[in-house]
């Protein structure tokens, strides 16, 4: 027969020895504290974030911790976040949107998970957007391209140029008999 009692200092258990009838007490090991990234996942799921957002935020937080030699984020602040984001822009040459996603993941960590104010950023280096000129084909160039094509590929290319459809929209079209 087993008798259990719970105390505030931890879980204690008692077991009665059948031979002597005496109660022997022992302490069960305290549960391990939750790891930070598991806690981040829990908060994301409670707030109904998408699985993709969860993967992205946890990835950025993990990389942030590793960049600062596994230092706990509670011991860091805006300066370390700024250094990391600058490293992403300058050292890793990530795009502006990638840097923004990393920033959003870290802001989520500090505000929602650690509940620690992050403070103001002084100067984050932003990646420079390359200036791209749109590629526009002339009518003659389009006609020459369509002439060298045949079959299904020509049909798809003609629909794309003629209707302005997106590629996946065109590929998902189904042929129906016309009456």
C-alpha positions as CSV (number, residue, x, y, z in Angstrom):
1,X,0.0,0.0,0.0
2,X,1.3,3.4,-0.9
3,X,0.6,6.7,0.8
4,X,1.5,10.0,-0.9
5,X,1.4,13.5,0.4
6,X,2.3,16.8,-1.3
7,X,4.1,19.7,0.3
8,X,4.9,23.1,-1.0
9,X,8.7,22.5,-0.9
10,X,8.4,19.7,-3.5
11,X,6.7,16.4,-3.9
12,X,7.3,14.0,-1.1
13,X,6.2,10.4,-1.1
14,X,5.8,7.9,1.7
15,X,5.8,4.1,1.4
16,X,4.8,1.7,4.1
17,X,7.1,-1.2,4.6
18,X,4.8,-4.3,4.8
19,X,7.2,-6.3,7.0
20,X,7.7,-3.6,9.7
21,X,4.6,-1.6,9.1
22,X,6.7,1.6,9.3
23,X,6.5,4.5,6.9
24,X,9.6,5.4,4.9
25,X,9.7,8.8,3.3
26,X,11.7,9.8,0.3
27,X,11.9,12.9,-1.9
28,X,11.1,12.6,-5.6
29,X,13.4,14.7,-7.8
30,X,12.0,18.2,-8.6
31,X,10.8,18.6,-12.1
32,X,13.3,20.2,-14.5
33,X,12.7,23.8,-15.3
34,X,11.3,24.5,-18.8
35,X,13.9,25.4,-21.4
36,X,13.6,28.8,-22.9
37,X,12.8,27.7,-26.5
38,X,10.1,25.3,-25.2
39,X,8.6,28.2,-23.2
40,X,8.7,30.4,-26.4
41,X,6.8,27.6,-28.3
42,X,4.2,27.4,-25.5
43,X,3.5,31.2,-25.6
44,X,3.3,31.2,-29.4
45,X,0.8,28.3,-29.4
46,X,-1.3,29.9,-26.6
47,X,-1.5,33.0,-28.7
48,X,-2.5,31.0,-31.8
49,X,0.5,31.9,-34.0
50,X,1.0,29.8,-37.1
51,X,3.4,26.9,-37.2
52,X,5.6,28.7,-39.7
53,X,5.8,31.7,-37.5
54,X,6.7,29.5,-34.6
55,X,9.5,27.8,-36.6
56,X,10.8,31.2,-37.7
57,X,10.8,32.9,-34.3
58,X,12.3,29.9,-32.5
59,X,15.0,29.7,-35.2
60,X,15.9,33.4,-34.9
61,X,15.9,33.3,-31.1
62,X,18.2,30.2,-31.2
63,X,20.6,31.9,-33.6
64,X,20.6,35.0,-31.5
65,X,21.6,33.0,-28.4
66,X,24.3,31.1,-30.3
67,X,25.7,34.4,-31.7
68,X,26.2,35.7,-28.2
69,X,27.9,32.4,-27.0
70,X,24.8,30.9,-25.4
71,X,24.3,33.8,-23.0
72,X,20.7,33.9,-21.7
73,X,18.6,36.6,-23.2
74,X,17.6,37.8,-19.7
75,X,21.2,38.9,-19.3
76,X,21.1,40.8,-22.6
77,X,19.2,43.8,-23.9
78,X,18.8,46.2,-26.7
79,X,22.5,46.6,-27.3
80,X,23.0,42.9,-28.0
81,X,19.9,42.8,-30.2
82,X,21.2,45.7,-32.1
83,X,24.6,44.0,-32.6
84,X,23.0,40.8,-33.8
85,X,20.7,42.6,-36.3
86,X,23.7,44.6,-37.6
87,X,25.7,41.3,-37.9
88,X,22.8,39.9,-40.0
89,X,22.7,42.9,-42.3
90,X,26.5,43.4,-42.7
91,X,28.0,40.0,-42.0
92,X,25.4,37.7,-43.3
93,X,24.0,40.1,-45.9
94,X,20.4,39.1,-45.3
95,X,17.5,41.0,-46.9
96,X,15.6,43.8,-45.2
97,X,12.5,41.5,-44.7
98,X,14.7,38.8,-43.2
99,X,16.2,41.3,-40.8
100,X,12.7,42.5,-39.9
101,X,11.5,38.9,-39.2
102,X,14.5,38.4,-36.9
103,X,13.7,41.6,-35.1
104,X,10.0,40.6,-34.7
105,X,11.1,37.2,-33.2
106,X,13.4,38.9,-30.7
107,X,10.8,41.6,-29.8
108,X,8.3,38.7,-29.2
109,X,10.9,37.0,-26.9
110,X,11.5,40.0,-24.8
111,X,7.9,41.4,-24.6
112,X,5.8,38.3,-24.5
113,X,8.0,35.5,-23.1
114,X,10.5,37.2,-20.8
115,X,8.2,40.2,-20.1
116,X,11.3,42.5,-20.1
117,X,11.3,45.9,-21.8
118,X,13.8,45.9,-24.6
119,X,14.4,49.6,-24.7
120,X,15.2,51.8,-27.7
121,X,17.6,50.9,-30.5
122,X,20.3,53.4,-31.3
123,X,21.4,52.5,-34.7
124,X,20.6,49.3,-36.6
125,X,22.4,48.8,-39.9
126,X,19.8,48.1,-42.6
127,X,20.6,46.1,-45.7
128,X,20.5,48.2,-48.8
129,X,17.8,47.2,-51.3
130,X,19.3,46.7,-54.7
131,X,17.7,48.9,-57.4
132,X,16.1,46.6,-59.9
133,X,14.8,47.7,-63.2
134,X,11.7,45.8,-64.4
135,X,12.2,43.6,-67.4
136,X,9.7,44.5,-70.1
137,X,9.7,42.8,-73.4
138,X,8.7,44.6,-76.6
139,X,5.8,43.2,-78.7
140,X,8.3,41.9,-81.3
141,X,10.4,40.1,-78.7
142,X,7.2,38.4,-77.3
143,X,6.2,37.3,-80.8
144,X,9.6,35.9,-81.5
145,X,9.6,33.9,-78.2
146,X,6.1,32.5,-78.9
147,X,7.1,31.5,-82.4
148,X,9.9,29.2,-81.3
149,X,7.6,27.5,-78.7
150,X,5.1,24.8,-79.5
151,X,2.4,22.7,-77.8
152,X,1.4,23.1,-74.2
153,X,4.3,25.5,-73.4
154,X,3.2,27.8,-76.2
155,X,-0.3,27.7,-75.0
156,X,0.8,28.6,-71.4
157,X,3.1,31.3,-72.5
158,X,0.4,32.9,-74.8
159,X,-2.1,32.8,-71.9
160,X,0.4,34.4,-69.5
161,X,1.4,37.2,-71.9
162,X,-2.2,37.8,-73.2
163,X,-4.2,37.7,-70.0
164,X,-1.7,38.8,-67.3
165,X,-2.4,35.7,-65.3
166,X,0.1,34.5,-62.7
167,X,2.0,31.3,-63.5
168,X,0.2,29.1,-60.9
169,X,-3.2,30.5,-61.9
170,X,-2.5,29.4,-65.5
171,X,-1.1,26.0,-64.6
172,X,-4.2,25.3,-62.5
173,X,-6.6,25.9,-65.4
174,X,-8.7,23.0,-66.4
175,X,-10.0,22.4,-69.9
176,X,-13.8,22.1,-70.2
177,X,-15.7,21.3,-73.4
178,X,-17.6,24.3,-74.7
179,X,-21.2,23.6,-75.9
